[in-house]
Amino acid sequence: MLAENDSVTAEVTGGDTAGNAYSADAARDYGVDAAPEASGGQVTGEEDTALVLKWSDFNITDDSPAGEQGIVITQLPASGTLEFQDVSGQWQSVAEDASFSRAEIDAGQLRFKPTANESGFDSYGGEGVGNQEADYAQLKFLPTDAQNEGTEATLTIDIKPVADAPAVSVALGNTLESVRASVITVEHGNATITIEGTEISAVGISGQVIKPPFSDGNLNPGSANNTNGGDVIALIGDFNKLVNGSQAVNSINGDDKDYIFLNKPLTSYAVNLGELHQNSGYDGTITDLATGVTISVNNIRGIIFGDGSTMLPTDATTTITQTGYDIIEVELSALLTDTDGSEVLSDVVLTDIPAGVVLTGEGVVSQSDGSWLVTNPTGDSIAQLMLTMKVPVNAGAFDITATVTSSEVYKDAAGSQQVIDTETSTDTTAVEQYNIVVGSPGGDTITGTSANDIIIGDVAGLQLVPGENYNLAFMVDTSGSMSNADIANAKASLTEVFNTLQESVGEDNAGTVNIFLVEFDTQAGRNVSVDLSDPQALSKLQSVLDGFQQGGGTNYEDVFKATANWFYTDSVQANSGTNLTYFITDGLPTYFQAKEKESAVVGSKGGNRWNLNIDDIDYTPGQAYSMNIDGQMREVIDTSGNVQQWTHSSGCGGGSWSSSVIGQVRPEGDGTYEISELAGDGRSTTQTVVQNSLEAFALLDGKSSVNAIGLGDSLNESSLQAYDSDGIVQSNINPEQLADAILGENVQLPSGNDTISGGEGNDILFGDQVTFAGIEGNGLPAIKAYIAGQLGLADSNQVTAEQIHTYITDNHGEFNNSTGTVGNDILIGGDGDDILFGQGGNDTLVGGAGDDIMYGGNSANTFVWESSDEGSEQTPAVDQVMDFNMGQFGADSTADRLDIADLLQGENAENMDQYIKAEQQGTDTVLHVKSGGGLAEDGSNADQRIVLKDVEMPQGGSSSDFIQGMLDDGQLKIDQ
């Protein structure tokens, strides 16, 4: 075959013998069907993507028409899959010796599909073929046409790696711990004093914070740690141990500059102060009831107590806020999608976490930009890594965003890792804290946190708040005046109380609850101390209850001291929390302890005396104690606590020894024991009986808040007020109803006038007690019981703060209940979408920024909007007043008021149409408000909308008429 020619020419020349030349030539065209040729080639695709092969990829040359050209697959690739598209459009695997026409290939019906996550290209180096080799795959083929087959050739396929997005997950796990504490802040003039436990800071004072031990018992300006400036003198602990050497403080001269902080509650002290005199401060005395030590004070600027009570000038303000934190699990996973070893995973970056939140766990590193790094030195997948996060309650709601990158890599000739491609993934989880704050029956100032708070201003009865610790004592009278039926009913009621409390302890994030149960009659008797988390706690309590028997007189002093001693025990001291005592009795005291002493003569022989000092031995009730008297061990305290005195009588054979009871070892009320005698006739309540009882009560009151409950009708309220910490006594209680009295069920106590600020977060505020028809009790237990019933949950104690918050938010109309025990409260929602329940009383409700829902409740309420509470024209704030009552404010007992004076800027009675427009929408009246004026005629540019639910404008009345009517009736307050 002659290349580049299509004909052959032949020519003959020569000569004959005579020398004559001759020649001849001929030409003929020809056609030769040559075999096709293929040089093979190389194509490049991407990981996880099918590569459609083109005819040109095979590098085939042929003189035949295109319609006759094709290939035969002689060897399939070892990696990946060669596929063709059948007539139905489905891709099928190619078999060896399969043939394909050029037309089919040009139509895109032949493709190569790499195995998932595999790749191979030149940068991997070497000469191998396969995953992570220099070439990924090879296929062999023969070029063909209608007549011939060419020589076998090879098509090499490179697959460039492409990074796969890693699978990252961040989620919240369990809440491991919830800790809450109160912070007292006092502002007076330029001074701001902040107290959290025994940690005290002060700014704006000219002196300093002074804590014990002091160098002298008389704290005068310029001496004994007392500076000449304005100091905060902290008397932390018992007064008899505040000076070096455990000595008492005698006097303090404040020079009209110093403040005193007493770390115990107000009820732990007897304070006798005169009036605050101009430029001279307070004068008087303070007695520590636990020790009886009295300190004389003069020229004191003010006094602050550990429970937030104060004695300060009228221009001082005190605020109690809640602090604390949650320890929350954070579950983190970051997994490579491509796991053939070609990809590596970066460190995980956690962002959007506010300052103050602390993450801990394997590989966790805090970054200077506020982010957190979870290091991954191996580059492998991170599976189910559990971190912990300490979140202060003021952190507010926030997101955690986890970001991680996977990288396709190879090693260059020098062995260094080079990145080919990267892909990044993120995941986000929301962090919202839920916090419960419960006030007291009295007037409280409560400030919430940045969490989603549920604040209940007033409660009655014993209510355990999740996460808080409690030490609870129950002193039960079993004297002869209690009938057997009364004893039985009291036992049944206490069993109900203990069962209810243990159910509370069983819920998530419950604190530690210690219980002391003691019966008393002539003296304190059977008792037991348990931790309610102990599986045997109820059986131990029941064992003591089963032993209750009526009989004897009534000894307040002895049981008060016994219970006070319990509050000094190690288990109680280690359980910092709320100390509460329930004093349950049906009669006044008729016995007391006399001749109290620490030592007694327990042996005498001739002129020799042997003394027992009860403070020198480690006395344990129920254990006998012996000592060496005249060379022989003799029992001086028996198992009943009786103190024996041994006397030697001379006589034949060296004489004899005999013993007699001279007293008993009884609790002293300060954690130790004393030797005393029973006194009183068991029938009469003399002045001496009362005095001893009151002194013992002061010891107990110094360690615990005491709630007195009078059983039956023989005791009136005034008889027990001296034995109740706040003087609010429950009297004339049937023993069958004792559980109700303790747990606050069917008990009506007055609600205080509270000031409650929600702070940040989506808060739910209740001004008064919360009750429900058909559910016993009030406050938090009643809310839990109601929500458990609505959700179909069997155990109300398992209802979480988050479930409470969510249910009330979704069903707030079910909680607008007035208790009949009303307080005139101030509720301030703060930032966030809040729900406010004024309930009873003439309340002031300030929704704050956000979209708020407000229920005023009964009586005349004022709904207030302040400057900056509004939204924007694009996103106006929408607040709903759910129960606005029309009428003349101040004259009609239930007529409410809207106070928008601070919200509006520049308004007056003549230009109100520039600021507010009323419109009927269904059954509601909507007030469109533009805080800065310039309201459009249709109200469309309002930055605040106030919805008065179920309030209808008068038929035919205009917006101006409605607004003017509200102004005339005092129901709309503006600046005029």
ZILIN-V177187 format. One record per run of one state. SS is the DSSP state (H for helix, E for strand, L for the rest). FROM is the first residue (numbers start at 1). LEN is the number of residues. If there is no record, write none. Layout:
ss=(SS & SS)
from=(FROM & FROM)
len=(LEN & LEN)
This chain:
ss=(L & E & L & E & L & E & L & E & L & E & L & H & L & E & L & H & L & E & L & E & L & E & L & E & H & L & E & L & E & L & H & L & E & L & E & L & E & L & E & L & E & L & E & L & E & L & E & L & E & L & E & L & E & L & E & L & E & L & E & L & H & L & E & L & E & L & E & L & E & L & H & E & L & E & L & E & L & E & L & E & L & E & L & E & L & E & L & E & L & E & L & E & L & E & L & E & H & L & E & L & E & L & E & L & E & L & E & L & E & L & H & L & E & L & E & L & H & L & H & L & H & L & E & L & E & L & E & L & E & H & L & E & L & E & L & E & L & H & L & E & L & E & L & H & L & E & L & H & L & E & L & H & L & E & L & E & L & E & L & E & L & H & L & H & L & H & L & H & L & E & L & E & L & E & L & E & L & E & L & E & L & E & L & E & L & E & L & H & L & E & L & E & L & E & L & H & L & E & L)
from=(1 & 7 & 16 & 21 & 30 & 37 & 39 & 41 & 47 & 51 & 53 & 55 & 59 & 60 & 62 & 66 & 69 & 70 & 76 & 81 & 86 & 91 & 94 & 99 & 102 & 107 & 110 & 114 & 120 & 121 & 122 & 125 & 129 & 130 & 135 & 136 & 137 & 145 & 149 & 150 & 153 & 161 & 167 & 189 & 191 & 197 & 199 & 204 & 209 & 212 & 214 & 215 & 218 & 220 & 223 & 224 & 226 & 227 & 232 & 236 & 239 & 242 & 243 & 244 & 247 & 248 & 251 & 254 & 259 & 263 & 266 & 269 & 274 & 277 & 278 & 281 & 289 & 294 & 301 & 302 & 306 & 310 & 312 & 317 & 336 & 343 & 346 & 348 & 352 & 358 & 361 & 364 & 367 & 372 & 375 & 382 & 393 & 396 & 398 & 412 & 417 & 432 & 434 & 439 & 445 & 448 & 452 & 457 & 470 & 478 & 484 & 506 & 513 & 521 & 524 & 532 & 537 & 547 & 556 & 567 & 570 & 574 & 578 & 586 & 592 & 598 & 599 & 606 & 608 & 614 & 617 & 625 & 630 & 632 & 638 & 642 & 650 & 652 & 655 & 656 & 668 & 673 & 680 & 687 & 702 & 705 & 712 & 717 & 724 & 730 & 734 & 735 & 744 & 755 & 758 & 764 & 767 & 772 & 773 & 775 & 776 & 779 & 792 & 796 & 799 & 801 & 811 & 812 & 816 & 826 & 829 & 835 & 838 & 844 & 847 & 853 & 856 & 862 & 865 & 877 & 882 & 889 & 890 & 892 & 893 & 897 & 900 & 912 & 915 & 916 & 922 & 924 & 930 & 944 & 949 & 959 & 969 & 972 & 974)
len=(6 & 9 & 5 & 9 & 7 & 2 & 2 & 6 & 4 & 2 & 2 & 4 & 1 & 2 & 4 & 3 & 1 & 6 & 5 & 5 & 5 & 3 & 5 & 3 & 5 & 3 & 4 & 6 & 1 & 1 & 3 & 4 & 1 & 5 & 1 & 1 & 8 & 4 & 1 & 3 & 8 & 6 & 22 & 2 & 6 & 2 & 5 & 5 & 3 & 2 & 1 & 3 & 2 & 3 & 1 & 2 & 1 & 5 & 4 & 3 & 3 & 1 & 1 & 3 & 1 & 3 & 3 & 5 & 4 & 3 & 3 & 5 & 3 & 1 & 3 & 8 & 5 & 7 & 1 & 4 & 4 & 2 & 5 & 19 & 7 & 3 & 2 & 4 & 6 & 3 & 3 & 3 & 5 & 3 & 7 & 11 & 3 & 2 & 14 & 5 & 15 & 2 & 5 & 6 & 3 & 4 & 5 & 13 & 8 & 6 & 22 & 7 & 8 & 3 & 8 & 5 & 10 & 9 & 11 & 3 & 4 & 4 & 8 & 6 & 6 & 1 & 7 & 2 & 6 & 3 & 8 & 5 & 2 & 6 & 4 & 8 & 2 & 3 & 1 & 12 & 5 & 7 & 7 & 15 & 3 & 7 & 5 & 7 & 6 & 4 & 1 & 9 & 11 & 3 & 6 & 3 & 5 & 1 & 2 & 1 & 3 & 13 & 4 & 3 & 2 & 10 & 1 & 4 & 10 & 3 & 6 & 3 & 6 & 3 & 6 & 3 & 6 & 3 & 12 & 5 & 7 & 1 & 2 & 1 & 4 & 3 & 12 & 3 & 1 & 6 & 2 & 6 & 14 & 5 & 10 & 10 & 3 & 2 & 3)
